Structure formats: C-alpha cells, structure tokens
C-alpha cells in the first residue's frame, strides 16, 4: 500500500468519523459516492490511481457498513463519453 493511497484512505476515514460524530452518531446516507470521474473540464480533480481503486473500495466497505444507511454511486465509468 503506497503512502499516497494510505493518506487518501485515512482522509476518508477521518471525514467519516467527523461526519458520524456531527450527526450525533446516527447513520447517514451517501447520495453521491464518487470514486472515479472522467467528466470533461474536471480533469484536475483528485483522482485515485486505477491500481488503488479496488483496495480503496474494500477499505470503504467497513466504514459504509458501520456508519451509513447506504449509498448511491454517482458514476463508475464513461461519464465523459
């Protein structure tokens, strides 16, 4: 696991922890879980490397099970096509 990937995952964990605390520990719903994006004009947004996506999603599963009621995926491929 690379250092940059670990930072991204820990940032996500920290964000979820803060969000969970601010909701008085009530589970939340993520309406636009966006883990990949090829939207034209937004090429400079933060991106996971293709080689990191599977591990990132595996790591997020634990957080989603513990702290959410569910999620909606915004897009997962070919948005820009």
C-alpha positions in Angstrom: 0.0 0.0 0.0 1.6 3.3 -1.1 1.9 6.3 1.1 -0.4 8.5 -1.1 -3.1 5.8 -1.1 -2.8 5.4 2.7 -3.3 9.2 3.1 -6.4 9.1 0.8 -7.9 6.3 2.8 -7.1 7.9 6.2 -8.6 11.1 5.0 -11.8 9.3 4.1 -11.8 7.6 7.5 -11.3 10.9 9.3 -14.0 12.5 7.2 -16.5 9.7 8.0 -15.5 9.8 11.7 -16.2 13.6 11.8 -19.4 13.3 9.9 -20.6 10.4 12.1 -19.8 12.5 15.3 -21.6 15.6 13.9 -24.7 13.5 13.2 -24.8 12.5 16.9 -23.7 9.0 15.8 -26.8 8.5 13.6 -26.1 6.6 10.4 -26.1 8.7 7.3 -26.9 8.1 3.6 -24.3 9.0 1.0 -26.2 10.1 -2.1 -23.3 10.6 -4.4 -20.4 8.3 -3.7 -17.9 9.3 -6.4 -14.7 7.2 -6.5 -13.9 7.8 -10.2 -14.6 10.7 -12.5 -13.7 11.4 -16.1 -16.1 14.4 -16.5 -14.8 16.8 -19.2 -13.5 20.0 -17.7 -12.8 18.4 -14.3 -9.5 16.6 -15.1 -7.7 18.3 -12.3 -10.0 16.9 -9.5 -8.4 14.5 -7.1 -8.2 11.0 -8.6 -7.5 7.5 -7.3 -5.0 5.6 -9.4 -6.6 2.7 -11.3 -4.3 0.4 -9.3 -5.7 1.8 -6.0 -9.4 1.6 -6.6 -10.1 -2.0 -5.6 -8.2 -1.6 -2.3 -9.9 1.8 -1.6 -13.4 0.3 -2.2 -12.6 -2.7 0.0 -11.4 -0.3 2.8 -14.5 1.9 2.4 -16.8 -1.1 2.8 -16.1 -1.3 6.5 -16.9 2.4 7.0 -20.0 2.2 5.0 -21.3 -0.9 6.9 -20.6 0.8 10.3 -21.6 4.4 9.7 -24.1 4.6 6.8 -27.6 3.5 5.9 -26.5 3.1 2.3 -25.1 4.9 -0.7 -25.8 5.8 -4.3 -23.0 5.6 -6.9 -22.8 8.8 -9.0 -21.0 7.1 -11.9 -18.4 4.5 -12.2 -17.3 4.7 -15.9 -17.6 6.5 -19.2 -19.2 9.7 -17.9 -17.2 11.8 -20.4 -18.1 9.6 -23.4 
